[in-house]
Amino acid sequence: MALLSGPSLMPAKGAPTHLVVLLHGYGADGDDLIGLASHWQARLPSTAFVAPHAPDRVPGAPNGFQWFALTNRDPHEMHYGVESASASLSGFIASELKRLNIPPKNLALVGFSQGTMVALQLGLKGGAVTPACIVGFSGLLAAAPPPGEMPVLLTHGAADQVIPASAMLEAANGLAAAGHSVQWHLALNMGHSIDQAGLEMAGEFIEMAFAGKLARPGPLHSLLR
């Protein structure tokens, strides 16, 4: 099992009480997402952030990493991929929580694109690494979710040509049907990216989850700003 590592950022104030794990997309690395922390530190001053590099290199792209190979979009292959990736990631997160002396209830998982797929797979399955919430940018649900009451925020660009916006709506409906508390935001005229409104919503969502102010479960609804 590959040992994961990546950039991290300690709290803006005091000792860490919470941890946000940022999972990058296919062909990127942890440096691509660690910058999100600067948008949320004012809301989350005692939170540490870490953005591990995925365990495998992308063939032909020496500076790019992948959580699992994307040779095709076969559902069985994607399910196997997220399962394999979440196994190695689980150990890394457990180690970080132990190192920082932070309980799993004070953890949030945030993913972009392929990182969203992995965040959902790991965060929903339960066990030692069960976060307070999951935030997914521009991703999809790679496997049918188990029943539960996890707060999840999904955001997507309406003009995304990498993963269509319909994938977010399918994921939201699937998660809600399994009992999870889902909120979603569709950014008009945006492609495969993250908009400012989505960043603000995510920071507020994580802050509320850490404070225990998100309903479990709750109604499926959209966030329009």
Contacts in CASP RR format, 6 or more apart in sequence:
PFRMAT RR
TARGET T0000
AUTHOR 0000-0000-0000
METHOD contacts of the structure
MODEL  1
MALLSGPSLMPAKGAPTHLVVLLHGYGADGDDLIGLASHWQARLPSTAFV
APHAPDRVPGAPNGFQWFALTNRDPHEMHYGVESASASLSGFIASELKRL
NIPPKNLALVGFSQGTMVALQLGLKGGAVTPACIVGFSGLLAAAPPPGEM
PVLLTHGAADQVIPASAMLEAANGLAAAGHSVQWHLALNMGHSIDQAGLE
MAGEFIEMAFAGKLARPGPLHSLLR
1 87 0 8 1.000
1 88 0 8 1.000
2 55 0 8 1.000
2 56 0 8 1.000
2 88 0 8 1.000
3 92 0 8 1.000
4 52 0 8 1.000
4 53 0 8 1.000
4 54 0 8 1.000
4 55 0 8 1.000
4 88 0 8 1.000
4 89 0 8 1.000
4 92 0 8 1.000
5 52 0 8 1.000
5 53 0 8 1.000
6 29 0 8 1.000
6 30 0 8 1.000
6 31 0 8 1.000
6 34 0 8 1.000
6 50 0 8 1.000
6 51 0 8 1.000
6 52 0 8 1.000
6 53 0 8 1.000
7 30 0 8 1.000
7 31 0 8 1.000
7 34 0 8 1.000
7 50 0 8 1.000
7 51 0 8 1.000
8 34 0 8 1.000
8 48 0 8 1.000
8 49 0 8 1.000
8 50 0 8 1.000
8 51 0 8 1.000
9 34 0 8 1.000
9 37 0 8 1.000
9 41 0 8 1.000
9 48 0 8 1.000
9 49 0 8 1.000
9 50 0 8 1.000
10 16 0 8 1.000
10 48 0 8 1.000
11 17 0 8 1.000
11 41 0 8 1.000
11 45 0 8 1.000
11 46 0 8 1.000
11 47 0 8 1.000
11 48 0 8 1.000
12 41 0 8 1.000
12 42 0 8 1.000
12 45 0 8 1.000
12 46 0 8 1.000
13 45 0 8 1.000
13 46 0 8 1.000
14 45 0 8 1.000
14 46 0 8 1.000
15 46 0 8 1.000
16 46 0 8 1.000
16 47 0 8 1.000
16 48 0 8 1.000
16 100 0 8 1.000
16 101 0 8 1.000
16 102 0 8 1.000
17 46 0 8 1.000
17 47 0 8 1.000
17 102 0 8 1.000
17 106 0 8 1.000
18 44 0 8 1.000
18 46 0 8 1.000
18 47 0 8 1.000
18 48 0 8 1.000
18 102 0 8 1.000
18 106 0 8 1.000
18 107 0 8 1.000
18 108 0 8 1.000
18 210 0 8 1.000
19 47 0 8 1.000
19 48 0 8 1.000
19 49 0 8 1.000
19 50 0 8 1.000
19 96 0 8 1.000
19 97 0 8 1.000
19 100 0 8 1.000
19 102 0 8 1.000
19 106 0 8 1.000
19 107 0 8 1.000
19 108 0 8 1.000
20 37 0 8 1.000
20 40 0 8 1.000
20 44 0 8 1.000
20 47 0 8 1.000
20 48 0 8 1.000
20 49 0 8 1.000
20 50 0 8 1.000
20 107 0 8 1.000
20 108 0 8 1.000
20 109 0 8 1.000
20 110 0 8 1.000
20 206 0 8 1.000
21 49 0 8 1.000
21 50 0 8 1.000
21 51 0 8 1.000
21 52 0 8 1.000
21 93 0 8 1.000
21 96 0 8 1.000
21 107 0 8 1.000
21 108 0 8 1.000
21 109 0 8 1.000
21 110 0 8 1.000
22 30 0 8 1.000
22 33 0 8 1.000
22 34 0 8 1.000
22 36 0 8 1.000
22 37 0 8 1.000
22 49 0 8 1.000
22 50 0 8 1.000
22 51 0 8 1.000
22 110 0 8 1.000
22 111 0 8 1.000
22 112 0 8 1.000
23 33 0 8 1.000
23 51 0 8 1.000
23 52 0 8 1.000
23 54 0 8 1.000
23 67 0 8 1.000
23 89 0 8 1.000
23 109 0 8 1.000
23 110 0 8 1.000
23 111 0 8 1.000
23 112 0 8 1.000
23 115 0 8 1.000
23 116 0 8 1.000
23 118 0 8 1.000
23 119 0 8 1.000
24 30 0 8 1.000
24 32 0 8 1.000
24 33 0 8 1.000
24 51 0 8 1.000
24 53 0 8 1.000
24 54 0 8 1.000
24 65 0 8 1.000
24 111 0 8 1.000
24 112 0 8 1.000
24 114 0 8 1.000
24 115 0 8 1.000
25 32 0 8 1.000
25 54 0 8 1.000
25 67 0 8 1.000
25 111 0 8 1.000
25 112 0 8 1.000
25 113 0 8 1.000
25 114 0 8 1.000
25 115 0 8 1.000
26 58 0 8 1.000
26 66 0 8 1.000
26 67 0 8 1.000
26 70 0 8 1.000
26 113 0 8 1.000
26 114 0 8 1.000
27 58 0 8 1.000
27 61 0 8 1.000
27 64 0 8 1.000
27 65 0 8 1.000
27 66 0 8 1.000
28 64 0 8 1.000
28 65 0 8 1.000
28 112 0 8 1.000
29 53 0 8 1.000
29 54 0 8 1.000
29 63 0 8 1.000
29 64 0 8 1.000
29 65 0 8 1.000
30 51 0 8 1.000
30 52 0 8 1.000
30 53 0 8 1.000
30 65 0 8 1.000
31 51 0 8 1.000
32 51 0 8 1.000
32 112 0 8 1.000
33 51 0 8 1.000
33 110 0 8 1.000
33 111 0 8 1.000
33 112 0 8 1.000
34 49 0 8 1.000
34 50 0 8 1.000
34 51 0 8 1.000
35 51 0 8 1.000
36 49 0 8 1.000
36 110 0 8 1.000
36 194 0 8 1.000
36 199 0 8 1.000
37 49 0 8 1.000
39 199 0 8 1.000
39 200 0 8 1.000
39 203 0 8 1.000
40 47 0 8 1.000
40 199 0 8 1.000
40 202 0 8 1.000
40 203 0 8 1.000
40 206 0 8 1.000
40 207 0 8 1.000
41 47 0 8 1.000
43 203 0 8 1.000
43 204 0 8 1.000
43 206 0 8 1.000
43 207 0 8 1.000
44 203 0 8 1.000
44 206 0 8 1.000
44 207 0 8 1.000
44 210 0 8 1.000
47 210 0 8 1.000
48 100 0 8 1.000
48 102 0 8 1.000
50 96 0 8 1.000
52 89 0 8 1.000
52 92 0 8 1.000
53 65 0 8 1.000
54 65 0 8 1.000
54 66 0 8 1.000
54 67 0 8 1.000
54 85 0 8 1.000
54 114 0 8 1.000
55 65 0 8 1.000
55 67 0 8 1.000
55 85 0 8 1.000
55 88 0 8 1.000
56 65 0 8 1.000
56 66 0 8 1.000
56 67 0 8 1.000
56 68 0 8 1.000
56 69 0 8 1.000
57 64 0 8 1.000
57 65 0 8 1.000
57 66 0 8 1.000
58 64 0 8 1.000
58 65 0 8 1.000
58 66 0 8 1.000
66 114 0 8 1.000
67 81 0 8 1.000
67 82 0 8 1.000
67 85 0 8 1.000
67 89 0 8 1.000
67 114 0 8 1.000
67 115 0 8 1.000
67 117 0 8 1.000
67 118 0 8 1.000
68 78 0 8 1.000
68 80 0 8 1.000
68 81 0 8 1.000
68 82 0 8 1.000
68 84 0 8 1.000
68 85 0 8 1.000
68 114 0 8 1.000
68 118 0 8 1.000
69 81 0 8 1.000
70 114 0 8 1.000
71 77 0 8 1.000
75 142 0 8 1.000
75 143 0 8 1.000
78 117 0 8 1.000
78 142 0 8 1.000
78 143 0 8 1.000
79 142 0 8 1.000
79 143 0 8 1.000
81 142 0 8 1.000
82 117 0 8 1.000
82 118 0 8 1.000
82 120 0 8 1.000
82 121 0 8 1.000
82 142 0 8 1.000
82 143 0 8 1.000
83 121 0 8 1.000
83 143 0 8 1.000
85 118 0 8 1.000
85 121 0 8 1.000
86 118 0 8 1.000
86 121 0 8 1.000
86 122 0 8 1.000
86 123 0 8 1.000
86 125 0 8 1.000
89 118 0 8 1.000
89 122 0 8 1.000
90 122 0 8 1.000
90 128 0 8 1.000
90 129 0 8 1.000
91 129 0 8 1.000
93 107 0 8 1.000
93 122 0 8 1.000
93 129 0 8 1.000
94 128 0 8 1.000
94 129 0 8 1.000
96 102 0 8 1.000
97 103 0 8 1.000
97 104 0 8 1.000
97 107 0 8 1.000
97 129 0 8 1.000
104 128 0 8 1.000
104 129 0 8 1.000
104 130 0 8 1.000
104 131 0 8 1.000
105 130 0 8 1.000
105 132 0 8 1.000
106 132 0 8 1.000
106 210 0 8 1.000
107 129 0 8 1.000
107 130 0 8 1.000
107 131 0 8 1.000
107 132 0 8 1.000
108 131 0 8 1.000
108 132 0 8 1.000
108 133 0 8 1.000
108 134 0 8 1.000
108 135 0 8 1.000
108 206 0 8 1.000
108 209 0 8 1.000
108 210 0 8 1.000
109 119 0 8 1.000
109 122 0 8 1.000
109 123 0 8 1.000
109 131 0 8 1.000
109 133 0 8 1.000
109 134 0 8 1.000
109 135 0 8 1.000
110 119 0 8 1.000
110 134 0 8 1.000
110 135 0 8 1.000
110 136 0 8 1.000
110 137 0 8 1.000
110 202 0 8 1.000
110 206 0 8 1.000
111 118 0 8 1.000
111 119 0 8 1.000
111 135 0 8 1.000
111 136 0 8 1.000
111 137 0 8 1.000
111 139 0 8 1.000
112 136 0 8 1.000
112 137 0 8 1.000
112 138 0 8 1.000
112 139 0 8 1.000
112 194 0 8 1.000
113 137 0 8 1.000
113 138 0 8 1.000
113 139 0 8 1.000
113 162 0 8 1.000
113 163 0 8 1.000
113 192 0 8 1.000
114 139 0 8 1.000
115 136 0 8 1.000
115 139 0 8 1.000
116 136 0 8 1.000
116 137 0 8 1.000
116 138 0 8 1.000
116 139 0 8 1.000
116 140 0 8 1.000
116 154 0 8 1.000
117 139 0 8 1.000
117 140 0 8 1.000
117 141 0 8 1.000
117 142 0 8 1.000
119 134 0 8 1.000
119 135 0 8 1.000
119 136 0 8 1.000
120 134 0 8 1.000
120 136 0 8 1.000
120 141 0 8 1.000
120 142 0 8 1.000
120 145 0 8 1.000
120 152 0 8 1.000
120 171 0 8 1.000
121 142 0 8 1.000
121 143 0 8 1.000
122 129 0 8 1.000
123 129 0 8 1.000
123 130 0 8 1.000
123 131 0 8 1.000
123 134 0 8 1.000
123 150 0 8 1.000
124 134 0 8 1.000
124 145 0 8 1.000
124 146 0 8 1.000
124 148 0 8 1.000
124 150 0 8 1.000
124 180 0 8 1.000
125 146 0 8 1.000
126 146 0 8 1.000
131 150 0 8 1.000
132 151 0 8 1.000
132 206 0 8 1.000
132 209 0 8 1.000
132 210 0 8 1.000
132 212 0 8 1.000
133 150 0 8 1.000
133 151 0 8 1.000
133 152 0 8 1.000
133 153 0 8 1.000
133 205 0 8 1.000
133 206 0 8 1.000
133 209 0 8 1.000
133 214 0 8 1.000
134 150 0 8 1.000
134 151 0 8 1.000
134 152 0 8 1.000
134 153 0 8 1.000
135 152 0 8 1.000
135 153 0 8 1.000
135 154 0 8 1.000
135 155 0 8 1.000
135 202 0 8 1.000
135 205 0 8 1.000
135 206 0 8 1.000
136 152 0 8 1.000
136 153 0 8 1.000
136 154 0 8 1.000
136 155 0 8 1.000
137 155 0 8 1.000
137 156 0 8 1.000
137 194 0 8 1.000
137 198 0 8 1.000
137 202 0 8 1.000
138 155 0 8 1.000
138 156 0 8 1.000
138 157 0 8 1.000
138 160 0 8 1.000
138 162 0 8 1.000
138 163 0 8 1.000
138 168 0 8 1.000
138 191 0 8 1.000
138 192 0 8 1.000
138 193 0 8 1.000
138 194 0 8 1.000
139 154 0 8 1.000
139 156 0 8 1.000
139 163 0 8 1.000
139 167 0 8 1.000
139 168 0 8 1.000
139 171 0 8 1.000
140 163 0 8 1.000
140 167 0 8 1.000
140 168 0 8 1.000
140 170 0 8 1.000
140 171 0 8 1.000
141 167 0 8 1.000
141 170 0 8 1.000
141 171 0 8 1.000
141 174 0 8 1.000
141 175 0 8 1.000
144 174 0 8 1.000
144 178 0 8 1.000
145 174 0 8 1.000
145 175 0 8 1.000
145 178 0 8 1.000
145 180 0 8 1.000
146 178 0 8 1.000
147 178 0 8 1.000
147 179 0 8 1.000
148 178 0 8 1.000
148 179 0 8 1.000
148 180 0 8 1.000
148 217 0 8 1.000
149 179 0 8 1.000
149 180 0 8 1.000
149 181 0 8 1.000
149 216 0 8 1.000
149 217 0 8 1.000
150 175 0 8 1.000
150 180 0 8 1.000
150 181 0 8 1.000
150 216 0 8 1.000
151 180 0 8 1.000
151 181 0 8 1.000
151 183 0 8 1.000
151 205 0 8 1.000
151 209 0 8 1.000
151 214 0 8 1.000
151 215 0 8 1.000
151 216 0 8 1.000
152 175 0 8 1.000
152 180 0 8 1.000
152 181 0 8 1.000
152 182 0 8 1.000
152 183 0 8 1.000
153 182 0 8 1.000
153 183 0 8 1.000
153 184 0 8 1.000
153 185 0 8 1.000
153 201 0 8 1.000
153 202 0 8 1.000
153 205 0 8 1.000
153 223 0 8 1.000
154 168 0 8 1.000
154 171 0 8 1.000
154 172 0 8 1.000
154 182 0 8 1.000
154 183 0 8 1.000
154 184 0 8 1.000
154 185 0 8 1.000
155 168 0 8 1.000
155 184 0 8 1.000
155 185 0 8 1.000
155 186 0 8 1.000
155 187 0 8 1.000
155 194 0 8 1.000
155 195 0 8 1.000
155 198 0 8 1.000
155 201 0 8 1.000
155 202 0 8 1.000
156 163 0 8 1.000
156 165 0 8 1.000
156 167 0 8 1.000
156 168 0 8 1.000
156 184 0 8 1.000
156 185 0 8 1.000
156 186 0 8 1.000
156 187 0 8 1.000
157 165 0 8 1.000
157 186 0 8 1.000
157 187 0 8 1.000
157 188 0 8 1.000
157 190 0 8 1.000
157 191 0 8 1.000
157 192 0 8 1.000
157 193 0 8 1.000
157 195 0 8 1.000
158 165 0 8 1.000
158 186 0 8 1.000
158 187 0 8 1.000
158 188 0 8 1.000
158 189 0 8 1.000
158 190 0 8 1.000
158 191 0 8 1.000
159 165 0 8 1.000
159 188 0 8 1.000
159 189 0 8 1.000
159 190 0 8 1.000
159 191 0 8 1.000
160 190 0 8 1.000
160 191 0 8 1.000
160 192 0 8 1.000
161 191 0 8 1.000
161 192 0 8 1.000
162 191 0 8 1.000
162 192 0 8 1.000
163 192 0 8 1.000
165 186 0 8 1.000
168 184 0 8 1.000
168 186 0 8 1.000
169 184 0 8 1.000
172 182 0 8 1.000
172 184 0 8 1.000
172 220 0 8 1.000
173 220 0 8 1.000
175 182 0 8 1.000
176 182 0 8 1.000
176 219 0 8 1.000
176 220 0 8 1.000
179 217 0 8 1.000
180 217 0 8 1.000
181 214 0 8 1.000
181 215 0 8 1.000
181 216 0 8 1.000
181 217 0 8 1.000
181 218 0 8 1.000
181 219 0 8 1.000
182 220 0 8 1.000
183 201 0 8 1.000
183 205 0 8 1.000
183 220 0 8 1.000
183 221 0 8 1.000
183 222 0 8 1.000
183 223 0 8 1.000
184 220 0 8 1.000
184 221 0 8 1.000
184 222 0 8 1.000
184 223 0 8 1.000
185 197 0 8 1.000
185 198 0 8 1.000
185 201 0 8 1.000
185 222 0 8 1.000
185 223 0 8 1.000
185 224 0 8 1.000
185 225 0 8 1.000
186 222 0 8 1.000
187 195 0 8 1.000
187 197 0 8 1.000
187 198 0 8 1.000
197 225 0 8 1.000
198 225 0 8 1.000
200 225 0 8 1.000
201 223 0 8 1.000
201 225 0 8 1.000
205 214 0 8 1.000
208 214 0 8 1.000
END
